[in-house]
Amino acid sequence: MGIQEVFCSEYWEARYSAADRVWSGRPNRQLVAEAADLRPGEALDAGCGEGADAIWLAERGWRVTAVDFAAAALRRGERQAESLGAEIAGRIRWRQEDLTVWTPPERRFDLVNAEYVHFPPGRREPFFRSLAAAVAPGGTLLVVGHHPADLEANLSRPPVPELFFTAEDVAAVLDPAEWEIEVAAARPVPATDRDGRPATAYDAVLRARRRA
């Protein structure tokens, strides 16, 4: 997979349309670990895919804006939410946007979640800044991605090193006067390598709180 393919909406539309489900349908483990104890409010799920994270948040009382540029993924997420009943479905607003150009409203959300949204450095820093700007005073920014250490293992990762980042890369765009870094870690997670053997991958996990 080349870098241009990663940012091609046609590729992702085709990928989502070609299978009944692309991802597991379960919320991302780092979201569960970092957000389970947060008080529900307004959340932005940036790069929501098929909506498992958005649905998990809605089930816990959050009002969620779920954003992705793949219409096929958004439709799948919306159908899944509707299958869980009107109360859950009514807490999620599904929005088709290109995150490389879309700017979320500033200081709006009590939680901004971005899981495995990978851009090259020239686009990554502005993206992180736009996410941070969307967090309300006292709110939480949670960014999770594939750590560069994964490139050294026999894992199913795109061979595009510039797409990978560390928690410190995210923290570097945050003003220390406005933000408290609560978690900045390379967190090991169980994985399976390209040969089907047990392996260890690493998630870059950044959780920060905007000072009230």
N, C-alpha and C positions, 0 to 999 in steps of 0.2 A: 504494500500500500504506500503510495507516494503522498507527499504533503498536500498536493493539490487535490487529491482524491478525498483526503480527510475533510476538506472544506467544501466539497461539492454536495449540494443538497440533493442532486439527482442520485448520487451514490447511496445516501442514507434513505431516501424514499424507496429506492429499489430494495435495499437490504431489509427494511421493515416490512415491505409489502411481500417479500418472498417467503416469509416464515410466519407461523402463527404467533411466535414470541421470539424475540432476539435475546432478551435478558431473562433473569431468573424469575422475575415477578416478586422478589423479596426486597425490602428496603436495604439500602447499602449499610453495611455493618458499622461504618464510622458514624453515620447519621444517628443510628440507634444508640451507639455508645455515648455520643456527645450531646444529643438533643433530648433524650428521654426525660430528663429532669427539668427541662426548661418550661416556663409557664407559657401556655398557648397564647398566640396572638396572631399577627399578620406575618406570613412567610412568603418568601420568593424562592422557588426551586428553579434555578437557572440551568438549562440543559436537562430537562426532566425526563427525556426519553419516553418510555412506556408508562411512566407515572407511578412507579412503586413507592418512591420516596414521598411524592405529593399525597398519595393515598394514605400512607402510614401517618403522615402529619395530620391529615384531615380526620383520621380515626381518633386522634388524640386531641381534637378540638381546635386545631389550627385552621385559619382561613388562608388558603394557599393560592398564589398566582404561579402556575406551572407553565414554563416557557421552553419551547424547542422550535427548531426550524423545520422539522420533519412532520408534515401533516399526518402521515400514516401512523406515526408514534403517538401523536396527540389523540387521534381518534381511538386508538387502542386503549390508551389510558382513560379516556372519558367513558368508554363502554365498561371498563372494569369498575370504575367508580360508580357508575349507574347501577351495576349489578349488586352493589353493596347497599343500595338504598338511597332515597332522596336526601337524607340528612348528610351523608358523606359526600355525595355528588354535589350538593349545594354549597359545600365549603371550598370547592376547587374551581378556579377560573383558568381555563386552558387557553393559551395564547401562542400563536405562531409568530415567531420573531427570529431574526438572524442576530445572534449574540455578538457578532463582530461589529455590528453597527447600531444595535438597539441600546438605548440608554434607559435603565429603570428609573422611576421617580426617586428623588433624593430623600434620605432620612425617613423612609416610609415603613420599612419592614423590621419587625422584632427579630426575625431570623432570615438570613440570606444563606442559602445552601447551594453549593456548586460541587457536584461529584463527577470526577473524571472528565472535565471539560478541558481539553488540551489545545492550546494555541501556541504558535512560535513566539519567541520573546517580543518581537515588535508588536504583536497583537495582545500578548498575554498581560503585560503590565497595564495597558489601558483597560483591559477587561477586569482585572483585579481591582483597579481603582473605581470603576463604575459599580462593581459589586459593593465595595466598601462604602461608597457614597450613598448607597440605597439603604444602609442600616440605620435604624432610628437610634437616638440616644438611649444607652442602656441595652441595646440589642446585640445580637451575636452574628458574627461572620464565620461560616464554616466552609472551608475549601479543602477538598480531598482530590488527590491525583496519584497517578503512577509515579513512583520515585525513580530517579535515574539508575539506582542500583538494579532495577529489574532488567536493564539492558545487558547486564553482565551474566544473567542467568538464561537458561534454556526455556524461556517463557514465551507465550503467544502475545507478543507486543509488536506494534508497528516499528520497523527499523528506522525511526526518524528521531534521533537523539534530541533535537531541539524542541520537541514537544513535551519532554518530561521536565518536571520541576520539583523543587524541595519546598518544605514548609517555610524555610527561611527566605526563599524567593518571594513568597506571598507576603510575609511579614515585612519585607524590605520596602514595600509600597505604602505601608501604613505609618502615619504620623504617631510617634510614641506619646505625644502630648494628648492625642485623642483616643488612643487605643491601648488596651491591656491585652497582652498576648497570654492566653490561658493554656494553650497547647501548641507546641511546634515540634513535631515528631516524625520520625521515619518508623512507622508501626508495622511489625511483621504480621503477615496474614497467610494462612494456609492456601496453597495453590497446587495446580497440576501442571507439569511441564509439557513440552511439545511431544514427548515420548510417553505421556500418560503416567509418569511417576510423580509421587508426592514431592512438593517443592515449597519454598518460601518466597513469597513476593513481599514488597514493601509499599505501603501507602504513605504518601506525604500528607500529613494532617495538620491543618492550621485552624485553630479556633481562637477567635479574638472577640473581645467585648468593647463596644464603643463606650467611652466614658460618658456618663449622664451629664 
